[in-house]
Amino acid sequence: MKKSFNVTGLCISEKHYMVDLTDRISQIRKMVDAGDYFTINCARQYGKTTTLTALAKALDQDYLVVSLDFQVQGSAAFQNENAFSLAFLKIFLREMKRQENKIIGMEELIAEMQEAFQRRDGRFDLLALFEYLLSVCGDSEKALVLMIDEVDSASTHQVFLDFLAQLRSYYLERDTKGTKTFHSVILAGVYDVKNLKRKLRSEDEHKRTSPWNIAADFDVEMSLSEQGIAGMLREYEEECHTGMDIEELAGLLYHYTSGYPYLVSRLCKLMDEKICSTDIWKQSSDRGKASAAVAEKYSTEISGHSQNVWTKNSFLEAVRMLLSENNMLFESLIGKLSDYPELNRMLRELLFLGKSITYSPTNPAINLASMFGFIKNESGKAVPANRIFDTLLYNHFLSEDEIHSLEIYKASLQDKRK
C-alpha cells in the first residue's frame, strides 16, 4: 500500500512520508538520560505528538515510559483537587495496564491504586496521588519517564499548576533527601508554563513565582531542515518515480514554509493528490473538448504520478490552493488575532507599515506572536515566520480593511438618504 502525506494527527513512518527524526530524538534522549525536566513548546501542528511517540519508542528498552494525553480529560477533571487527582490516577493506571510486562513485582501496589480509584474517596487529593506515584517510582526496576501531551488542555486550571508545584518539590528532593521520583518529566503543548501562570494570575504574581522554574532549556530544533525535506522527497521519489528535481523542490518547500511541518506536508499532499486533477481540468477546459482517449491518457498520467506534477509551477499552484483553503491551523491562527488585540496591532504594524520591531521575548505581543508561530527571531528583529503566514496575514488584514471601508461607504450612503 502506497504511503501518504499526513496532515491530521500522529505521523507513522510505516504509513506516512515523513522526515527522519533520528537526530532530533537523539538530542532529546540526552536530556532524558541526564534526568532533566523540560517542556516542548511550539505552535500547533508542529510535530510535538509525533516527536513524543518516537521518543517513547526510543526509550522503551531502558525506561518505564508513562505517556499521558491531557486532551482526553474533560473540564470536569479540573474542577478541584479531588477530581483532578482521581482523573490523573485513572489515566496513569490505564498506562500501567498497557505495560504489564514492565510492572512485574508491583501487582499489589497497582491493585491498591485500583481500589483507591474505585472508592472515589472525596478526600483523595494531590498528596495521596503523589504517595502512590512515588511508590511506583521507588518499586519499579526501571526509572520512570513521565510524558504529558496537550498540557494546554489544563491551561486555565489552578489545580494543574498545583500539580506542577508538587512535581517540582519532589524533583528538588531527589538530591537533598534521596526521594525516588520521576527520572525525567516532559510537558508538551503550545503554551509554556510561564504563560499558563499568566493566564491564571496577575502579571506581578507570575513574575515572582513559577511552579516550573526547574525546567531545563529545550534548544532542540523542531522545524524541518531543507536536507530533511529532501530525504522525505527522496523516499517518495523511490516509490513513485516522478523524475522530480528533489533539491529544487526541497528548496522551494523550505523557502516558503521555513520548515513548518504541517505546511510542508500539506503542500506535498496537495501536489500528490490535487494538482493532477487541476491540471487535467485546465487542459480539457482550454480545448473546450476532451475525447475519451485523451481523458484516459491523462488518467494514466495521474496514476503514474506524471513528472509535470512535481515542478516549480505546480508547487506555486499548491501554494495558491493552500492559501485559498480554511484549514484548522489557519482558523486557529486567525482566531488568536481576536483573542489578543495587542498581537493583532503588532502584526499589522509589522506587515502593513513595514515597521522594524526588535525581537524581545519579554514583550507580551512578541512573546505571543512567537509562541503561536507568527514570527521568528532573525538577527534580533521580529520577522514573519514564513512566506505562507506572511501572505495569509496580509490577505486577512487587507480583506478586513476592505470590508471596513465598504461598511463606512454604506453608512455614508444611508446618512445621505436621511
N, C-alpha and C positions, 0 to 999 in steps of 0.2 A: 504493500500500500504506500502510495506517494505521501511524503511529508507535506506539511503546510506551514505557512507563516501565521503565527498565532498572535492575536491582539486581545484575547479575552482570558485573563487569569493566568494560571501557572503554565510555564513552558516546560515541556518534557522532551528531552533530546531524542527519544525514540519516535516521537510523533511530529515534532516541530523542527523547522530550521531555526537554529539559534547560534549565537556567538559562543565560542568556547570560554567557559568561566573558570578554567583551571587556575590561572594566575590569581584571579580575584579571590577564589576560595582559599588558596594557599596563604594569601596575605591575612585574611580574616582568621584562618586557623592559628596563625602565630599569636594573635591576640587571645584566642580562647586558651591555647596552651599556657599562656602567661597568666591565666586566671583573671583576665580583665572583665569588667562590667562596662558595657558600652551600648550606644544607640546607633541604629542605621536609619538616618533620616534623609529622605529625598522625596521629590514630588510624586504625584500619583502616577501609576503605571510605569514605574521606573525600574521594575525588576526586583523589588525587595523580596516578595514571596518566593520567586524563582531562586534567588540567591540563598535564602534561608533553607529551602528544601535541598539544594545542592550541598550546602554546608552540613546539614544534619546527616546526609548520606556519607559525607567525607569523615564525619566524627564518629560514626556509628560503632566502629570497631573498638575505639578507645574510651568512649564516654557513654553514659546513660543520658541521652538527649531527650528532654521533655519539651516538646514543641506544641505550643498553645496558640489559638487564634481567638482574639477578643471580639472578632466580628460576629461570632456565633452567640455572644452574650447579649441578651435583650436589656433594655433600660432598667427593668426591674432588678437586675443583678447588681445595680449600683445604687439602689435606694438607700441602703445603710450598710454598716459594717457586717452585720449578721448575714444579710442577703448576699453580699459580695463574697464573704468567706465560704459560705456553702456553695455558691456557684463556682468559685475557683476550685474548691475541693472536688466538685463533680467532674470538671474537665481534666483535672490532674489525675484522678482515678481512672478516667477513660484512657488517658495516655499510658498509665501504668499497665492497664489490661492489655493494651496493644503491644506492650513489650514484656510479656510474661516471661520470656526466656531470660530476661536480664534481672528479674527481681526474685530469683530463687533465694530462699532464706529469709525473705521479708513477708512471707504469706500471712503470718499472724498480724503484723503491723498493718498490712493492706486491708485485711479483714476488719480490723478495729476501725480503720478510717472509713470503710464502707458502712459500718454500723453507725458511726458518728453522723455520716451524711443522711442515712435513712431516718435517724431520730429527728432530724431537722430542729435541733435544740435552738430555741430563740436566744440563748446566751452564747452560742458558738460565735466567737469573734476572731479578729486577726491574730491575737495571741495564741488562741487554741489552734488556729490553722497553722501557724508557724511552728508550733510544737511538733505537729505531725510532719511538716516539711523538713524540719531539721533532723527528725528521727530517720526519715528516708535517706537524707544526705549522709547521716552517720552510719547507717546499716548497709548501704549499697557498696558492692565490691568496686564499682566504677564511679568515678567522680561525676556529679550531675551538672549538666549544662541546661539552663532554662532559656528557652526562646519564646518570646511573646510577640506575635504579629498583630498588626492592625490595632496598636495601642491608642490610636485616635478615637476608637470607639469609647474609650474611657476618659476622653479629654475634658469633659465638663463635670467630672465627678470627684469630689474631695476624697472619697474613700480610696480611690486608686492612688492618689498622692500619699495617703497614709500607708498604703501597701508598699509603695516605693521607699518610704522612710524606714519601714521595718527591714526591707532588704538591705538598705544602706547600713542600718545599725548592726546587723549580723555580719555584713561584709567587713566592717571595721573591727569586729570581734574575732575575725579569723586569726589575725596575728597577735592581738593583745590577750585573748583568752583561749585561743585554740578551738573556737567554735566551728563545728562541722556544718558548713552551709553550702550553697551552690558554688561550684568551682568558677563558673562564668555565667553571666546573665546578659542576654541580648534583647533589646527592645527595638521593634521596627515600626515605623509609621511616618507620616508627613510632618507632624508637629514634634518638636523635641520637648524635653521635659520643662525647659525654661518657658516655652510658650504655653504648655499645659498650665503651668503655675500662673502665668499672666492672665489666662482666661478666667481663672477662678478667684484670684485675689487681687488686691490693689497693686499698682505698679511699684510703689515704695516697698511693700512687703516682699514681693517676689525678688527684688534686688537683694534683700537681706538674707533670704534663706532659700534653699533648694533641697528637695529630697533626693537629688541625684547628682550631687557635686562630686561623687566618687567616679563618675563615668570617665573612661579613657577617651582621648581624642580618636575619632574614626576618620582616617585620612585615605581610605581605600576608594579608588575611583569607581563610581557606579555607572558612568556613561560608557557607551560602546566606543572603542577606538576604530579608526579607519582600517587598521590591519585586522581587527576582529571582525568587522563587517565584511571585509574581503574574504576572510575564511568562511563565513557563513554562505556568501555567494558562491564560493568555490565548491562547497558541498552541494548546493543547488545545481550548479552547472554540471557536476559529475553525474547527477541523476537525470537532468533534463536536456542537456546538450543543446543549449540555445545559441552558442557561439558569441555570447556577450563579451564585452571588454570589461573584465572583472575589476581591474584597477580604476577604470573611468567611473563605473557605476558606484563602486565603494566610495570614491572621492566625492561624487555628487551627493550620495546619501549622507555622508558625514558633513559636507559643506552646508547642507540645508537643515540638518537636524542637530548638529553638534553632538551626535551620538545618543540622543534621547531614545531609549529603547522602543517605546510604543511607536514613535514617529517612523523609525527605521522599519519596523515590522509592518506598519500599516502601508507605507509606500510600496514595500516589496509585495505585499498582499494585493494591492490594487493593480500592480503591474502583472502579477502572476495570474490573477483571476478576473480582472475587469477590463484591462486595456485592450486585450484581443478583441472582445466583442465590440468595444467602442470603435476600434479601427475598421472592423468589418462594416459597421453601420455607416461610417463616414464614406467608405469606398462605394458601397452599394447605393447610398443616398446621392452621391455625386454623379453617378452614372444614370440615376433615375430608373435603373432596372438591374436585376440580378438573376441570372438564369440559375436553375437548379445545379448545373455543373459548376458554376462559379461559386455558389454557396457551399457546395461540397468541398471544393478546393480550399476555401477559407477555413471551413470546419476542420479540415485536416491540419492546416497550419496551427490552429488553436491547440488541438490535442498534442501536437508535436512541439509546442512552445516555439513558434516561429522566431527567428533571430530578430525580426523587426520589433518585437515586443520590448526587448531589453536594450534600448538605445537612449540617448540623451533626450530626444524628442518625446519618447514615451514616458520617460521619467518626469519631464516637465508637465506632461498631461496628468500623471499621477499626483503631482503636487497640486495642480488646479483642482482635481477631484477631491483631494483631501481637504483643501481649504473651503470647498463648497458643501461639505457634509457637517452635520451637527452631531459629532460623536460625544461619548460621555466625558472624555478628557477635556474637550473644548468647552462643554457645558460647565464642567467644574471650574475651569479657569475663569470663564466669563462671570460665573456666579460669585467668585471671590471679589470682583470689582464692585459689586453691590454690597457685599458683606463688609468691605474695608474701604471706606471713602478715601483715606489717606493713600492707599495703594493705587486707587483709580487716578488721583491727582498726580502722583509721582510718575506713573506710566504715561499719562497724557503729556506731561512736560518733556519726558524723555523722547517720545516718538514724534509729537507734533511740533514742539518748539526746538527740537534738536539740542536741548539743554544738556550740558556736560555735568553729570552728577557723580560726585565722589562716592566710591563704594565704601560704606561704613555700616557694618553689621549691627552697630549699636543704634542706628536709626531705625525706628519701628517699621517704616514703609519699605526701606531697603531690605530689612530682615524678612518681612513678609513676602516681598517680591522674589527674593532668593529662595526662600523655603518652598514656595508654591511652584517654582521653576520658570518664572517670567524672565528673570535676568541672571547674569553671571558677572563675576569679577574679572575684568580684563585690564591689566596694568593699573589697578587702583581705581578704575572707572566702572560704573554700572552700565552695562550694555545688554540689549536683548539676548536671551539665552540661545536663540537660534533663528534662522530666517523664517521658519514656519510660524513661530509665535509672533515674530515681528510683524509679518503680514496679517496674521489673524487679528492682532490687536489693532493695527492700523485700520483695517477694514471695519472692525467693530466700532471704533471711535468715530470714523468717518460716517458710517450709517446713522449712528446716534445723532451726530450734528446735523445731518441732512433731515432726519425726521423732526428734530427740534426746530430747524428753520422752517420746515413745512407747517408745523403747528403754529409758529409765530405768524406765518403768512395767512393761514386760515383765520387766526384770531383777528388779524388786521382787517380782513375782508368782512368779518362779522361786525366789527366796530363801524366800518364804513356804511353798512346796511342799516344801522340803527338810526 
